[in-house]
Amino acid sequence: MNSNKKKIIIVGQGISGTFLSWFCYQAGIDFIVIDEPRPNVPSRVAAGIINPVTGRRVVKVWLDDIIIPFAERAYQAMGAFLNLPAITKTAIVDFFPNPFMKESFLKKLAQKENYISILENEAAYAPYFNYEFGIGMIEPAYVVHLQQLLPAWNAFLKKQNLLLEETLDVSALEVHPDHIRYNAITATTLVFCDGTAGAANPYFSLLPFALNKGEALLIEAPDLPSGHLYKKSMLLAPMAEPGIFWTGTNYIWDFEDENPTAAFYQSATQTLKQWLNIPFKIVDHKASVRPATVERRPFAGFHPVHTNVGILNGMGTKGCSLAPYFAHQLVEHLRDQRPLQPEVDISRFKNILSRPLQ
Ligand SMILES: Cc1cc2nc3c(=O)[nH]c(=O)nc-3n(C[C@H](O)[C@H](O)[C@H](O)COP(=O)(O)OP(=O)(O)OC[C@H]3O[C@@H](n4cnc5c(N)ncnc54)[C@H](O)[C@@H]3O)c2cc1C
């Protein structure tokens, strides 16, 4: 076979493109990844947290009992393959920010909700934090080591000649019913895992994206124990480098650019000063835009008219847990025509996507 002839072109190597290419590799499906290396894409700014519960009412996340164990196994397998710790199982120490949040938590506890318990020995955290309303525990939670995993998979792909580090120019794509050409590459299929760029991509811009911007600080806090995640109105997560913690975040729906804002810097610094009892130093401030969707469900599947052009996107705030499961499902769909989860299958937008390309 001509080496420029591929079965699949995968556009993007954030978490979605990483897992799509990983499962193609596992399944022996011929592919090439084209990724524009940008440092501030969400997969490179995210903390990598998988939290099994969400919101003020402490509800279990969607498909928790399927998606989270699947993600844990997928990260472990990829970590073993790349010889690095890709995921750490941990717990979230949840400092109740007010009596109402405590009440919600206790209500869920009384209903015997999974994942949550009350910490009896509250005093254990007094040397490090200020808190008044008690502490809940959420476990298991996970930290995915994206800062190690994504570059390691990138290096592997490069070594195997399976990666082009460049921007794919969508207008230069030649999409024919039985093949796709992009410069010297011919493929049967192309899947966009292009994150927020998907909202301006002529094939998929009509999907109901709801992009939102989020920010984080990296702080140096050498006295803070690194065994857990900590949550009050913000989250603190230990990074692989000792003494360094990620902290965030916010949700900005109306934004002009992807840059960090002074407002977040100030409010996050203030919150940390009130919350932490130990010295800390801010070492970085990052921002990125989440590829979120109106329905809060990912987009997976193939275009109704250009049926060899696909998408894996819309991971919103939960790329770390959703991307492995739905990348795997998309590979099974491609290989064995297995159905996709109806809530993510873009065939639900058949009518709108059948309009002329934007
Ligand atoms: C502050 C913040 C904190 C977050 N924290 C968490 C968290 O703790 N846990 C969690 O699960 N999620 C978190 N998220 C959400 C998570 O980051 C996203 O869900 C996830 O990264 C989306 O991954 P993706 O691969 O779909 O898209 P992206 O990360 O955007 O990757 C898309 C890739 O495609 C490339 N690309 C785009 N267009 C082209 C083109 N034309 N040619 C070539 N390459 C192209 C981009 O350069 C990029 O590399 C957070 C997000 C933010 C902003």
The ligand as a Gaussian input file, in Angstrom:
#p B3LYP/6-31G(d) Opt

LIG

0 1
 C       -9.716000      25.635000      32.644000
 C      -10.224000      24.293000      32.213000
 C      -10.208000      23.238000      33.097000
 C      -10.666000      21.973000      32.719000
 N      -10.583000      20.947000      33.619000
 C      -11.007000      19.723000      33.264000
 C      -10.895000      18.625000      34.157000
 O      -10.348000      18.767000      35.250000
 N      -11.377000      17.425000      33.780000
 C      -11.961000      17.225000      32.558000
 O      -12.404000      16.112000      32.263000
 N      -12.047000      18.240000      31.664000
 C      -11.599000      19.471000      31.984000
 N      -11.698000      20.501000      31.107000
 C      -12.354000      20.232000      29.807000
 C      -11.382000      19.524000      28.869000
 O      -10.208000      20.275000      28.806000
 C      -12.017000      19.358000      27.478000
 O      -13.220000      18.639000      27.584000
 C      -11.087000      18.567000      26.551000
 O       -9.768000      19.026000      26.648000
 C      -11.528000      18.631000      25.102000
 O      -10.610000      17.851000      24.379000
 P      -10.660000      17.748000      22.795000
 O       -9.557000      16.834000      22.395000
 O      -12.029000      17.406000      22.349000
 O      -10.353000      19.233000      22.275000
 P       -9.007000      20.112000      22.363000
 O       -8.309000      19.928000      23.625000
 O       -9.409000      21.496000      21.965000
 O       -8.077000      19.530000      21.203000
 C       -8.306000      19.824000      19.846000
 C       -6.996000      19.682000      19.109000
 O       -7.268000      19.863000      17.716000
 C       -6.288000      20.734000      17.163000
 N       -6.871000      21.371000      15.975000
 C       -7.994000      22.124000      15.887000
 N       -8.200000      22.480000      14.587000
 C       -7.198000      21.927000      13.870000
 C       -6.850000      21.941000      12.487000
 N       -7.595000      22.576000      11.573000
 N       -5.724000      21.272000      12.086000
 C       -4.969000      20.614000      12.989000
 N       -5.247000      20.573000      14.318000
 C       -6.343000      21.215000      14.740000
 C       -5.994000      21.719000      18.304000
 O       -4.761000      22.398000      18.102000
 C       -5.971000      20.745000      19.484000
 O       -4.697000      20.170000      19.651000
 C      -11.202000      21.766000      31.428000
 C      -11.199000      22.830000      30.522000
 C      -10.718000      24.077000      30.896000
 C      -10.704000      25.200000      29.897000

